């Protein structure tokens, strides 16, 4: 999947990257009261123009709120745009000399081994450097949306339908990178989703911060579910949320996401194996997170009590992973009952076969 995965992973700037980036020159300026940004997140001089559509072209417009949340904002505009002068933009000079590989060389090397790199070599084709977020701050639908900016949604459904049963349900319950990754473990990410009379199984509508904030009133959005306010979501709290008449316009949507990812985008062998997910209570899918939106557009995950996939019909009514509620001991006991039940008719028939000549003499 071509462009999608970059959006999911390349967003995080690691501690080592921060150290590297901070080493880039911070060019001085003659005016002591002038700044284009620094490691203290003082980027306002830039944003005075670039956050105003009346002052810059649309392609150069930057959301002040969205950018301020990013790690790039912490580095400061001039870390990457280090050739800015006092005559900008009239001087017509190139404003950026730092490239993504200056900080993300390891990721670039990994991505170079991917087939995607032969078609899309520019990081910004999938990543807007002024909107980047950490992997766990991005919603599952946002990940898929980035993928679909290059891949046609209908074509994806059509090609997958050739071998994948219940295609719409699967595409709505997993991200593309869930299968196109090397991750060994997965997280069941649960979102508060808006109900619609025209719900497409593969295109749910995650309730945004504004919608949930209005419903939450004076309390934090988190407490719509986390009723005891302990930053931990119990199965009982999920059940209470589902039964609350005030939440009839909402439902809990679970999407399977990988716990770890890479920029080597390929189909893992396990992706063709249905039993990897639909096995007897697979431990690889027992971690669950309730993922809620923040005002700045990012998302925060809260740990959910283990066992939600097993009790999904009560905890997450719109999510059921066949096989997740099975138990090995029950399987063994059931197998013994089946074998025991077959012993009598099979044994009886076998004995009659051995004694068939005696019966003929009689």
C-alpha positions in Angstrom: 0.0 0.0 0.0 1.8 2.9 -1.3 1.6 6.1 0.6 -0.2 5.1 3.7 2.4 3.6 5.9 4.7 6.5 5.8 2.0 8.6 7.5 1.7 6.0 10.3 5.3 5.7 11.3 7.6 8.3 10.1 5.9 10.9 12.2 7.8 10.1 15.4 11.0 11.9 16.1 13.1 9.9 18.5 15.4 11.2 21.2 18.4 10.6 19.0 16.8 12.5 16.2 16.1 15.4 18.5 19.8 15.4 19.4 20.8 15.4 15.8 18.4 18.1 14.8 19.5 20.3 17.6 22.9 20.3 16.2 21.9 22.1 13.0 22.9 25.8 12.8 20.5 28.4 14.1 21.5 31.3 12.0 21.5 34.7 13.8 19.7 37.8 12.9 20.6 41.5 13.2 17.4 42.5 14.9 17.6 41.2 18.6 13.8 41.2 18.8 13.4 39.0 15.8 13.0 35.2 15.9 12.0 32.5 13.4 11.7 29.8 16.1 13.9 27.8 18.4 14.0 24.8 20.6 11.7 26.6 23.0 8.9 26.3 20.5 9.0 30.1 19.8 7.7 30.0 16.2 5.2 32.8 16.4 7.1 35.1 14.0 6.7 32.5 11.3 3.1 31.7 12.2 2.1 35.4 12.1 2.1 35.0 8.4 2.0 31.3 7.6 -1.1 30.7 9.8 -3.0 33.5 7.9 -4.5 32.6 4.6 -4.6 36.3 3.7 -0.8 36.5 3.9 0.4 33.3 2.3 -0.6 31.0 -0.5 -2.6 28.0 0.4 0.3 25.6 -0.2 2.3 27.5 2.5 -0.5 27.7 5.0 0.2 26.1 8.4 -2.3 25.3 11.1 -0.9 27.0 14.2 -2.8 24.6 16.5 -1.9 21.5 14.6 1.8 22.4 14.2 2.3 23.5 17.8 1.7 19.9 18.9 4.4 18.3 16.7 7.9 17.5 17.7 9.0 19.6 14.7 7.5 22.6 16.5 9.6 21.9 19.5 12.7 22.0 17.4 11.8 25.4 16.0 11.1 26.5 12.4 14.7 27.6 11.8 16.1 24.2 12.5 15.0 23.1 9.1 14.5 26.5 7.5 18.0 27.7 8.5 18.7 30.0 5.5 15.9 32.5 6.4 17.0 36.1 6.2 15.6 39.4 7.4 14.4 40.1 3.8 12.3 36.9 3.6 10.2 36.4 1.5 11.3 39.2 -0.7 14.9 37.9 -1.1 13.6 34.8 -3.0 16.1 32.5 -1.4 15.6 28.8 -0.6 14.4 28.6 3.0 15.2 25.0 3.8 18.5 23.1 3.6 17.8 20.4 6.2 16.2 17.3 4.8 14.3 14.4 6.4 17.3 12.1 6.2 19.3 14.5 8.3 17.3 13.2 11.3 15.6 10.1 10.0 18.4 8.4 8.2 17.6 5.0 9.7 14.0 5.2 8.5 15.1 6.4 5.0 17.4 3.4 4.7 14.6 1.0 5.7 12.2 2.6 3.3 14.7 2.3 0.5 14.3 -1.4 0.6 10.5 -1.1 0.0 8.9 -1.2 -3.4 7.2 2.1 -2.5 10.5 3.9 -2.7 10.8 3.2 -6.4 7.5 5.1 -7.0 7.5 7.6 -4.1 10.9 8.9 -3.0 9.8 12.1 -1.5 8.9 11.9 2.2 6.4 14.8 2.0 4.3 12.8 -0.5 2.9 11.0 2.5 4.1 13.2 5.4 3.3 16.9 5.9 6.2 18.0 8.2 4.0 20.6 9.7 1.3 18.1 10.8 3.4 15.0 11.8 2.3 13.2 14.9 3.7 10.2 16.8 2.3 6.7 15.7 0.1 6.4 18.9 -1.4 9.9 18.3 -2.9 9.0 15.0 -6.3 7.4 14.5 -6.6 4.2 12.6 -8.8 5.9 10.0 -6.3 8.6 9.5 -3.7 5.9 8.7 -6.0 4.3 6.1 -7.0 7.7 4.7 -3.4 8.5 3.9 -3.1 5.2 2.1 -6.2 5.9 0.1 -4.8 9.3 -1.0 -2.8 7.1 -3.5 -4.9 3.9 -3.7 -8.4 3.9 -4.9 -10.8 2.6 -2.2 -13.1 0.8 -4.6 -10.2 -0.9 -6.3 -8.8 -2.0 -3.0 -12.1 -3.6 -2.0 -12.4 -5.2 -5.4 -9.0 -6.8 -5.4 -9.3 -8.0 -1.8 -12.8 -9.4 -2.4 -11.2 -12.0 -4.8 -9.8 -13.9 -1.8 -11.0 -12.1 1.4 -14.5 -13.1 2.6 -16.6 -10.3 4.2 -14.3 -7.7 2.6 -16.1 -4.6 3.9 -16.1 -5.9 7.5 -12.5 -6.8 7.3 -11.4 -3.5 5.8 -13.4 -1.6 8.4 -11.9 -3.6 11.3 -8.2 -3.4 10.3 -5.8 -0.8 8.9 -3.9 -1.5 5.8 -0.7 -1.7 7.8 -2.2 -4.4 10.0 -1.4 -6.9 7.3 1.3 -5.0 5.5 3.7 -5.0 8.4 6.2 -7.1 10.3 4.5 -6.5 13.7 4.2 -9.7 15.8 1.5 -8.3 18.1 -1.6 -6.2 17.6 -3.7 -3.8 19.6 -7.5 -3.7 19.5 -8.0 0.1 19.2 -11.5 1.1 20.3 -13.0 4.5 19.1 -16.2 6.3 20.0 -17.9 6.4 16.7 -21.0 8.2 15.4 -24.0 6.3 14.3 -25.3 6.9 10.8 -28.2 5.6 8.7 -25.8 5.2 5.9 -22.9 3.4 7.6 -20.4 1.8 5.3 -18.8 -1.1 7.2 -15.4 -0.1 5.8 -15.8 3.6 6.5 -16.9 4.3 10.1 -17.2 7.9 11.3 -15.0 8.5 14.4 -16.6 11.2 16.7 -14.2 14.2 16.8 -13.2 16.2 19.8 -15.8 18.9 19.2 -18.7 16.4 19.0 -17.6 14.5 22.2 -16.8 17.7 24.1 -20.3 19.0 23.5 -21.7 15.7 24.8 -19.3 15.7 27.8 -20.3 19.2 28.9 -18.0 20.6 31.6 -16.1 17.3 32.1 -13.3 15.9 30.0 -14.1 13.7 27.0 -12.3 10.8 28.7 -14.9 10.7 31.5 -17.7 9.8 29.0 -16.3 6.3 29.4 -13.8 6.4 32.3 -16.5 7.1 34.9 -14.2 6.5 38.0 -11.5 8.8 36.4 -8.6 6.4 37.1 -7.2 6.5 33.5 -8.0 2.8 33.1 -11.0 1.4 31.3 -12.7 -1.6 32.8 -15.0 -3.9 30.8 -17.8 -2.8 33.1 -17.3 0.8 32.2 -17.6 -0.1 28.5 -20.8 -1.9 29.2 -22.2 1.1 31.1 -21.3 3.4 28.2 -23.2 1.1 25.8 -26.3 1.0 28.0 -26.4 4.7 28.6 -29.5 6.1 26.8 -27.5 9.4 26.3 -25.1 7.5 24.0 -27.6 6.2 21.5 -26.0 8.3 18.8 -22.7 6.7 19.5 -21.2 3.2 19.4 -17.7 1.7 20.2 -15.8 0.7 17.0 -12.8 -1.6 17.3 -10.0 -1.6 14.7 -7.1 -3.9 14.8 -3.8 -2.0 14.6 -0.2 -3.2 14.8 1.8 -2.6 18.0 5.0 -2.1 16.0 5.6 -1.1 12.4 8.3 -0.6 9.9 8.8 1.2 6.6 9.3 -2.1 4.8 5.9 -2.4 3.3 5.1 -5.9 2.3 2.5 -8.5 2.9 3.5 -10.7 5.9 3.0 -14.4 5.5 0.7 -14.4 8.5 -1.7 -12.1 6.6 -2.7 -15.0 4.5 -3.3 -17.2 7.5 -6.9 -16.7 8.8 -6.1 -18.6 12.0 -3.5 -16.0 13.1 -6.3 -13.7 14.1 -9.2 -16.1 14.3 -7.4 -18.6 16.5 -8.2 -20.0 19.9 -8.0 -16.8 21.9 -4.8 -15.5 20.3 -2.6 -13.6 22.8 -1.4 -11.4 20.0 -4.7 -9.6 19.9 -5.6 -9.4 23.6 -4.2 -5.9 24.2 -7.0 -3.3 24.0 -6.8 0.5 24.0 -9.7 3.1 24.2 -8.5 5.8 21.8 -9.9 9.3 22.3 -9.5 12.5 20.3 -7.7 15.6 21.8 -8.5 19.2 21.0 -5.3 19.6 18.9 -6.3 16.8 16.6 -4.1 14.1 18.1 -5.4 11.0 19.9 -4.6 9.4 23.3 -4.9 5.8 24.2 -6.1 4.4 27.6 -5.5 0.9 28.7 -8.5 -1.4 28.7 -9.0 -4.4 31.0 -7.9 -7.6 29.3 -10.6 -9.9 28.1 -12.6 -7.3 26.0 -12.3 -9.4 22.9 -13.7 -12.4 24.8 -16.6 -10.3 26.1 -17.0 -8.3 23.0 -20.7 -8.9 22.6 -21.3 -7.0 25.8 -18.2 -4.7 25.9 -17.9 -3.8 22.2 -21.2 -5.0 20.6 -20.1 -4.0 17.0 -16.9 -6.0 17.2 -16.6 -9.8 17.3 -13.4 -11.6 16.3 -14.4 -15.2 15.6 -12.2 -17.5 17.6 -11.2 -15.0 20.2 -13.6 -16.3 22.8 -12.5 -19.9 22.4 -10.7 -21.7 25.2 -8.2 -24.5 24.7 -9.4 -26.5 27.8 -13.0 -26.3 26.5 -11.7 -27.4 23.1 -10.0 -30.4 24.6 -13.0 -31.3 26.7 -15.3 -31.0 23.7 -12.9 -33.2 21.7 -13.0 -35.9 24.3 -16.8 -35.8 24.3 -16.8 -36.1 20.6 -14.4 -39.0 20.6 -16.2 -40.7 23.5 -19.5 -40.4 21.7 -18.0 -42.0 18.6 -16.5 -45.0 20.4 -19.9 -46.6 21.0 -21.3 -46.7 17.5 -17.9 -47.3 15.8 -16.9 -50.0 18.4 -20.3 -51.7 18.0 -20.0 -51.7 14.3 -16.5 -53.0 14.4 -17.4 -55.9 16.7 -20.4 -56.8 14.5 -18.0 -56.8 11.5 -15.7 -59.3 13.3 -18.5 -61.6 14.3 -20.4 -61.5 11.0 -19.6 -65.2 10.2 -20.9 -66.4 13.5 -24.2 -64.7 12.8 -24.5 -66.4 9.4 -24.1 -69.9 11.0 -27.0 -69.2 13.3 
